[in-house]
Amino acid sequence: MWQCPKCGREFKNTNQDHYCGESPKTIDAYIAAQPKDVQQFLNQVRGTLRTVLPNAEERISWSMPTYWHKQNIIHFAAFKKHIGLYPGDKAVAHFSEKLTEYKTSKGTVQFPYSEPLPLPLIAEIAKWCYDTGNHH
């Protein structure tokens, strides 16, 4: 078990990503709480999702920025070395041929900060999730 030196919470994984205290209530607050160099990546993803999902509501769900329309459509989050995109396992399977350059796991895609974000691909995935009802 690892204990966070700031908040005292215990986790199975060493240096587990988490919020000490209360998690942000809005996407603006979530982005503002991240390191400056990460904020630009988050704003790019947010701008892309806002454009392609104009009818979706922005909210925080599972402590992550989320686009919602009747259900969760897609989430994204900042990590130490990457942006995590959470479109669900069906979307990751559907786009598997386009995601070969990226680390994926069940329902998740990792986009490293060391490379430009594939914003057209992120838009395509989000639109597919919305259009197909791939809500999770």
MARZA-619041 format. One line per 5 residues: number of its first residue (from 1); their letters; for each residue x, y, z of N, C-alpha, C. Coordinates in steps of 0.1 Angstrom, whole numbers, padded with zeros to 4 digits. Each point is the difference from the previous one (the first is absolute). Example, Ala and Ser with C-alpha at 12.3 -4.5 7.8 and 13.67 -1.06 7.14 Angstrom:
1 = as = 0132,-0057,0078,-0009,0012,0000,0009,0012,0000  -0004,0011,-0007,0009,0011,0000,-0008,0011,0008;
# end
This chain:
1 = mwqcp = 0008,-0012,0000,-0008,0012,0000,0009,0012,0000  -0005,0010,-0007,0007,0013,-0001,-0009,0011,0006  0006,0008,0008,-0008,0011,0007,0004,0013,-0006  -0009,0008,-0005,0003,0014,-0005,0005,0008,0011  0012,0007,-0002,0005,0008,0011,-0008,0013,0002;
6 = kcgre = -0008,0004,-0010,-0008,0012,0001,-0013,-0002,0008  -0008,-0010,-0005,-0013,-0002,0006,-0001,-0012,0009  0009,-0009,0000,0000,-0011,0009,-0008,-0012,-0005  -0006,0001,-0012,-0008,-0011,-0006,0009,-0011,-0004  -0005,-0013,0001,0008,-0011,-0003,-0004,-0006,-0013;
11 = fkntn = 0010,-0005,-0008,-0003,-0006,-0013,0008,-0012,-0002  -0004,-0009,-0009,0007,-0012,-0003,0013,0003,-0008  -0001,0010,-0009,0011,0004,-0009,0008,0011,0006  0013,0000,-0001,0009,0011,0004,-0002,0012,-0009  -0001,0011,0006,-0002,0013,-0007,-0013,0000,-0009;
16 = qdhyc = -0010,-0006,0006,-0013,-0001,-0007,-0005,0014,-0003  -0004,0003,-0013,-0007,0013,-0003,-0013,0001,0007  -0002,0011,0007,-0012,0003,0007,-0001,0015,0003  -0011,0004,0005,-0002,0013,0005,0001,0000,0015  0008,0008,0006,0000,0002,0015,-0011,0009,0003;
21 = gespk = -0009,-0005,0008,-0012,0009,0003,-0011,-0002,-0010  -0007,0010,-0002,-0012,-0001,-0009,0004,0001,-0015  -0006,-0008,-0008,0003,0001,-0014,-0007,0012,-0006  0006,0005,-0011,-0006,0012,-0007,-0015,-0002,-0004  -0008,0010,0001,-0014,-0001,-0004,-0003,0003,-0014;
26 = tiday = 0009,0007,-0007,-0002,0004,-0014,0013,-0003,-0008  -0002,-0001,-0013,0012,-0002,-0009,0009,0011,0001  -0004,0013,0001,0009,0011,0002,0008,-0002,0012  -0006,-0004,0011,0008,-0002,0013,0010,-0012,-0002  -0004,-0010,-0007,0008,-0012,-0002,0013,0005,-0008;
31 = iaaqp = -0002,0007,-0011,0011,0004,-0008,0009,0010,0008  -0006,0009,0007,0008,0010,0008,0009,-0007,0011  -0005,-0012,0004,0008,-0007,0011,0012,-0008,-0006  0001,0000,-0013,0011,-0008,-0006,0012,0009,-0002  0012,-0006,-0002,0012,0008,-0003,-0002,0008,-0013;
36 = kdvqq = 0006,0012,0000,-0002,0009,-0012,0003,-0007,-0013  0011,-0008,-0001,0003,-0006,-0013,-0010,-0011,-0004  -0008,-0005,0009,-0010,-0010,-0003,-0013,0006,-0004  -0002,0012,0005,-0013,0007,-0003,-0002,0002,-0015  0010,0003,-0007,-0001,0002,-0015,-0006,-0013,-0006;
41 = flnqv = 0005,-0011,0004,-0005,-0013,-0006,-0015,-0002,0004  -0003,0002,0012,-0014,-0001,0005,-0009,0009,-0008  0004,0013,-0002,-0008,0009,-0007,-0002,-0004,-0014  0010,-0006,-0006,-0001,-0005,-0014,-0011,-0011,-0001  0001,-0009,0009,-0010,-0011,0000,-0014,0006,0003;
46 = rgtlr = -0001,0008,0010,-0013,0006,0003,-0006,0008,-0012  0009,0008,-0007,-0005,0007,-0011,-0005,-0009,-0012  0007,-0011,-0002,-0004,-0009,-0010,-0013,-0007,0004  -0001,-0004,0012,-0013,-0007,0004,-0012,0010,0000  0003,0012,0004,-0011,0010,0000,-0005,0002,-0015;
51 = tvlpn = 0009,0000,-0009,-0004,0002,-0014,-0007,-0011,-0006  0004,-0012,0003,-0006,-0012,-0006,-0012,-0005,0008  -0002,0004,0012,-0011,-0004,0009,-0008,0012,0005  -0005,0008,-0009,-0007,0013,0004,-0012,-0002,0009  -0006,-0011,-0001,-0012,-0003,0008,0003,-0007,0013;
56 = aeeri = 0012,-0003,0003,0004,-0007,0012,0002,0010,0011  -0002,-0004,0012,0002,0008,0012,0014,-0003,0006  0007,0011,0004,0013,-0002,0006,-0003,-0002,0015  0007,-0010,0006,-0001,-0002,0014,0012,-0008,0005  0001,-0002,0013,0010,-0008,0006,-0007,-0013,0004;
61 = swsmp = 0006,-0011,-0004,-0005,-0013,0004,0012,-0009,0002  0000,-0008,0011,0011,-0008,0003,0013,0009,0002  -0002,0012,0005,0011,0010,0002,0007,0004,-0013  -0007,-0002,-0012,0006,0003,-0012,-0009,0009,-0009  0005,0009,-0008,-0008,0007,-0010,-0008,-0010,-0008;
66 = tywhk = -0013,0002,-0002,-0009,-0009,-0006,-0009,0007,-0009  -0003,-0006,-0012,-0011,0005,-0009,-0011,-0010,0002  -0012,0006,0002,-0012,-0008,0004,-0011,0004,-0008  -0008,-0010,-0005,-0013,0002,-0006,-0008,-0012,0003  -0009,0001,0010,-0008,-0011,0005,0008,-0010,0008;
71 = qniih = 0013,-0002,-0004,0010,-0008,0007,0014,0006,-0003  0010,-0006,0007,0013,0004,-0003,0004,-0004,-0015  0005,0009,-0007,0005,-0002,-0014,0014,-0003,-0001  0008,0009,0006,0015,-0002,0000,0006,0009,0011  0011,-0005,0006,0007,0007,0010,0014,0002,-0004;
76 = faafk = 0007,0010,0006,0015,0001,-0002,0006,0005,0013  0013,-0003,0002,0007,0004,0012,0014,0002,-0002  0006,0007,0009,0015,0003,-0001,0007,-0010,0009  0011,-0004,-0005,0009,-0009,0008,0014,0006,-0001  0010,-0007,0007,0013,0005,0000,0007,0002,-0014;
81 = khigl = -0002,-0010,-0008,0006,-0001,-0013,-0009,0000,-0012  -0013,0000,0002,-0010,-0001,-0011,-0014,0006,0004  -0008,0001,-0011,-0014,0003,0002,-0007,-0014,-0002  -0009,-0003,0009,-0008,-0012,-0002,-0013,0004,-0006  -0004,-0007,-0010,-0013,0001,-0006,-0008,-0013,0003;
86 = ypgdk = -0012,0002,0004,-0009,-0011,0005,-0012,-0001,-0009  0000,-0006,-0012,-0012,-0001,-0008,-0007,-0013,0002  0005,-0009,0008,-0006,-0013,0002,0006,-0011,-0008  -0002,-0012,0004,0007,-0012,-0007,-0005,-0002,-0014  -0013,0003,-0003,-0004,-0002,-0014,0006,0010,-0009;
91 = avahf = 0002,0012,0004,0007,0010,-0008,0014,-0003,-0003  0007,-0005,0011,0014,-0004,-0002,0001,-0011,-0010  -0009,-0010,0001,0001,-0011,-0009,-0004,0005,-0014  -0010,0008,-0002,-0004,0005,-0013,0012,0008,-0007  0007,0008,0008,0011,0008,-0006,0014,-0006,0002;
96 = seklt = 0000,-0013,0003,0013,-0006,0003,0011,0002,-0011  -0004,-0001,-0013,0009,0002,-0011,0006,0014,0000  -0007,0010,0004,0005,0014,0001,0007,0003,0013  0000,-0009,0009,0006,0002,0013,0013,-0008,0003  0005,-0005,-0011,0012,-0009,0002,0012,0007,0005;
101 = eykts = 0001,0014,-0002,0011,0007,0005,-0001,0004,0015  -0011,-0003,0006,-0003,0004,0014,-0002,-0012,0009  0003,0003,0012,-0003,-0011,0010,-0015,0000,0003  -0006,-0012,0000,-0014,-0001,0002,-0002,-0011,0011  -0011,0001,0006,-0004,-0011,0009,-0015,0000,-0001;
106 = kgtvq = -0007,-0008,0008,-0015,-0001,-0001,-0006,0014,0002  -0005,0005,-0011,-0007,0013,0001,0008,0012,0001  0013,-0001,-0002,0009,0012,0003,0011,0001,-0011  0003,0013,-0003,0011,0003,-0010,0009,0010,0007  0013,-0002,-0001,0009,0009,0006,0007,0008,-0011;
111 = fpyse = 0000,0013,0001,0007,0009,-0010,0011,0007,0008  0013,-0004,-0003,0011,0006,0007,0002,0015,-0003  0004,0007,0010,0003,0014,-0001,0012,0003,-0010  0008,-0010,-0002,0012,0002,-0008,-0004,0000,-0015  -0012,-0002,-0004,-0005,0001,-0014,-0012,0009,-0001;
116 = plplp = -0002,0006,-0012,-0012,0008,-0002,-0012,-0009,0001  -0011,0006,0006,-0012,-0008,0001,-0006,-0002,-0013  -0006,-0012,-0003,-0007,-0003,-0012,-0014,0005,0000  -0002,0013,0000,-0013,0006,0002,-0011,-0005,-0009  0003,-0001,-0013,-0010,-0006,-0009,-0004,-0014,0004;
121 = liaei = 0009,-0008,0004,-0003,-0014,0005,-0009,0001,0013  0004,0009,0009,-0008,0001,0012,-0014,0005,-0003  -0002,0009,-0010,-0013,0004,-0004,-0008,-0011,-0007  0007,-0008,-0008,-0007,-0011,-0006,-0005,-0011,0010  0008,-0002,0010,-0004,-0010,0010,-0012,0006,0008;
126 = akwcy = 0001,0012,0004,-0011,0006,0008,-0013,0001,-0008  0001,0003,-0013,-0012,0001,-0008,-0006,-0014,-0001  0009,-0010,-0002,-0005,-0014,-0001,-0007,-0004,0013  0006,0003,0011,-0007,-0003,0013,-0013,0006,0001  -0001,0012,-0004,-0013,0008,0001,-0010,-0006,-0010;
131 = dtgnh = 0004,-0002,-0013,-0009,-0004,-0010,-0005,-0015,0002  0008,-0008,0005,-0003,-0014,0001,-0007,-0003,0014  0000,0010,0009,-0006,-0003,0013,0010,-0008,0008  0013,0000,-0003,0010,-0007,0008,0002,0007,0013  -0011,0002,0007,0002,0006,0013,0004,-0011,0010;
136 = h = 0007,0004,0010,0005,-0009,0010,0000,0006,0014;
# end
